[in-house]
Amino acid sequence: MPGCGKSTLARALCEAGVAAVADIDSLVEARARRTIPAIMRFEGEAAFRSLEACVLADVAAEPPLSAGLPLVVSTGGGAPCVPANMDTMLRSGTVVWLRAGRERSLRRLAAAPGSRPAADRAMADGRLAEWFDALLLERTPHYSRAHACFDSTELDTPEGIAATVRRFTDTFLTPTPSTH
């Protein structure tokens, strides 16, 4: 969901040296040689989703080099809502649904105007919370297919980020000893 802390957590995992990150949105922009808002404006959402699906499939088929680190693939919130995308993700690795508290997510969205056009429109109309709730309701059936859910609420302070990175690393990136 928008405001769940995906970008913050991905950046922190990379900075901590515990994971390499492939950001699907950044890869889409690089392939298209334009920003996602520009793609959406000039080519439409269908063109963006098609490009997003191609990039996701490419990363799943041939993951970028990760220097021996686990690879975390960060997608935009709409990517898992395309069933074929979620199927690709589920086949390729552990899919984690980041969930932040509702109020925290709303505060994050309100604090970052200009970065999410749909949220900006909802804010301008005084309907941010209603928009968020409707989006969560729409996306939950798709997100609930994930292998795991992870609380990403505490990503607003350096201490919270460090603690969240440790929890994520311990839960998803630390190999478990095999039992022979």
C-alpha positions as semicolon CSV with decimal commas, in nm:
position;residue;x (nm);y (nm);z (nm)
1;M;0,000;0,000;0,000
2;P;0,113;0,355;-0,049
3;G;0,282;0,481;0,266
4;C;0,374;0,135;0,396
5;G;0,745;0,217;0,398
6;K;0,854;0,004;0,104
7;S;1,112;0,252;-0,024
8;T;1,244;0,329;0,322
9;L;1,286;-0,038;0,413
10;A;1,444;-0,129;0,079
11;R;1,694;0,158;0,107
12;A;1,773;0,065;0,469
13;L;1,830;-0,303;0,384
14;C;2,069;-0,199;0,109
15;E;2,251;0,057;0,329
16;A;2,287;-0,201;0,606
17;G;2,455;-0,433;0,356
18;V;2,214;-0,719;0,423
19;A;2,041;-0,725;0,084
20;A;2,064;-0,605;-0,271
21;V;1,749;-0,437;-0,398
22;A;1,588;-0,443;-0,741
23;D;1,325;-0,170;-0,752
24;I;1,072;-0,252;-1,023
25;D;0,948;0,108;-1,054
26;S;1,305;0,233;-1,111
27;L;1,368;-0,043;-1,366
28;V;1,045;0,049;-1,550
29;E;1,152;0,413;-1,562
30;A;1,497;0,318;-1,691
31;R;1,353;0,095;-1,962
32;A;1,096;0,355;-2,069
33;R;1,339;0,646;-2,029
34;R;1,067;0,846;-1,857
35;T;0,906;0,867;-1,516
36;I;0,607;0,659;-1,417
37;P;0,386;0,972;-1,395
38;A;0,491;1,057;-1,752
39;I;0,418;0,702;-1,871
40;M;0,076;0,717;-1,705
41;R;-0,001;1,061;-1,846
42;F;0,109;1,006;-2,204
43;E;0,061;0,631;-2,255
44;G;-0,193;0,535;-1,990
45;E;-0,211;0,287;-1,707
46;A;-0,244;-0,014;-1,940
47;A;0,091;0,069;-2,103
48;F;0,252;0,115;-1,762
49;R;0,113;-0,216;-1,629
50;S;0,232;-0,398;-1,941
51;L;0,583;-0,258;-1,903
52;E;0,578;-0,333;-1,530
53;A;0,480;-0,697;-1,600
54;C;0,763;-0,733;-1,854
55;V;1,022;-0,591;-1,615
56;L;0,898;-0,811;-1,329
57;A;0,909;-1,121;-1,551
58;D;1,262;-1,031;-1,664
59;V;1,384;-0,988;-1,305
60;A;1,221;-1,318;-1,205
61;A;1,379;-1,501;-1,501
62;E;1,723;-1,345;-1,466
63;P;1,772;-1,169;-1,132
64;P;2,025;-0,884;-1,128
65;L;2,363;-0,956;-0,975
66;S;2,343;-0,914;-0,600
67;A;2,707;-0,953;-0,492
68;G;2,626;-1,265;-0,293
69;L;2,356;-1,087;-0,094
70;P;1,992;-1,191;-0,085
71;L;1,795;-1,001;-0,350
72;V;1,489;-0,806;-0,239
73;V;1,260;-0,713;-0,528
74;S;1,055;-0,408;-0,448
75;T;0,734;-0,359;-0,647
76;G;0,481;-0,083;-0,660
77;G;0,158;-0,149;-0,472
78;G;-0,044;-0,219;-0,787
79;A;0,188;-0,486;-0,928
80;P;0,057;-0,773;-0,711
81;C;-0,299;-0,683;-0,812
82;V;-0,235;-0,821;-1,159
83;P;-0,283;-1,197;-1,105
84;A;-0,009;-1,296;-1,351
85;N;0,237;-1,068;-1,169
86;M;0,153;-1,219;-0,832
87;D;0,186;-1,568;-0,980
88;T;0,533;-1,476;-1,109
89;M;0,631;-1,336;-0,770
90;L;0,501;-1,639;-0,580
91;R;0,698;-1,876;-0,805
92;S;1,017;-1,670;-0,779
93;G;1,068;-1,624;-0,407
94;T;0,910;-1,532;-0,078
95;V;0,645;-1,264;-0,125
96;V;0,608;-1,033;0,174
97;W;0,315;-0,796;0,224
98;L;0,440;-0,490;0,411
99;R;0,169;-0,357;0,640
100;A;0,194;-0,035;0,832
101;G;-0,065;0,097;1,071
102;R;-0,341;0,291;0,894
103;E;-0,280;0,620;1,074
104;R;0,095;0,596;1,018
105;S;0,041;0,530;0,647
106;L;-0,196;0,826;0,621
107;R;0,056;1,053;0,794
108;R;0,330;0,939;0,556
109;L;0,111;1,006;0,254
110;A;0,009;1,349;0,380
111;A;0,375;1,435;0,444
112;A;0,483;1,353;0,088
113;P;0,264;1,553;-0,150
114;G;0,359;1,534;-0,514
115;S;0,485;1,179;-0,508
116;R;0,157;0,991;-0,558
117;P;-0,096;1,155;-0,792
118;A;-0,395;0,950;-0,674
119;A;-0,320;1,024;-0,308
120;D;-0,267;1,391;-0,395
121;R;-0,609;1,410;-0,561
122;A;-0,771;1,244;-0,261
123;M;-0,592;1,485;-0,025
124;A;-0,702;1,785;-0,230
125;D;-1,061;1,659;-0,205
126;G;-1,028;1,601;0,172
127;R;-1,084;1,228;0,120
128;L;-0,741;1,076;0,180
129;A;-0,859;0,833;0,450
130;E;-1,159;0,722;0,245
131;W;-0,941;0,674;-0,064
132;F;-0,686;0,474;0,139
133;D;-0,954;0,252;0,296
134;A;-1,115;0,179;-0,042
135;L;-0,777;0,100;-0,198
136;L;-0,687;-0,135;0,088
137;L;-1,022;-0,312;0,053
138;E;-0,966;-0,351;-0,322
139;R;-0,608;-0,475;-0,287
140;T;-0,638;-0,702;0,016
141;P;-0,752;-1,011;-0,179
142;H;-0,439;-0,982;-0,395
143;Y;-0,200;-0,897;-0,113
144;S;-0,336;-1,180;0,101
145;R;-0,185;-1,428;-0,147
146;A;0,161;-1,331;-0,017
147;H;0,361;-1,592;0,169
148;A;0,401;-1,365;0,471
149;C;0,294;-1,036;0,620
150;F;0,540;-0,799;0,790
151;D;0,471;-0,498;1,012
152;S;0,644;-0,195;0,862
153;T;0,488;0,066;1,092
154;E;0,806;0,173;1,273
155;L;1,006;0,324;0,989
156;D;0,993;0,690;1,086
157;T;1,296;0,721;1,315
158;P;1,653;0,595;1,281
159;E;1,594;0,362;1,577
160;G;1,271;0,228;1,429
161;I;1,435;0,174;1,092
162;A;1,728;-0,013;1,251
163;A;1,493;-0,233;1,455
164;T;1,275;-0,304;1,150
165;V;1,579;-0,395;0,940
166;R;1,690;-0,640;1,212
167;R;1,342;-0,798;1,232
168;F;1,315;-0,825;0,853
169;T;1,666;-0,969;0,823
170;D;1,607;-1,221;1,101
171;T;1,271;-1,324;0,957
172;F;1,340;-1,335;0,583
173;L;1,708;-1,301;0,501
174;T;1,891;-1,513;0,758
175;P;1,929;-1,871;0,635
176;T;1,785;-2,129;0,867
177;P;2,011;-2,422;0,953
178;S;1,912;-2,733;0,765
179;T;1,802;-3,029;0,969
180;H;1,977;-3,346;0,856
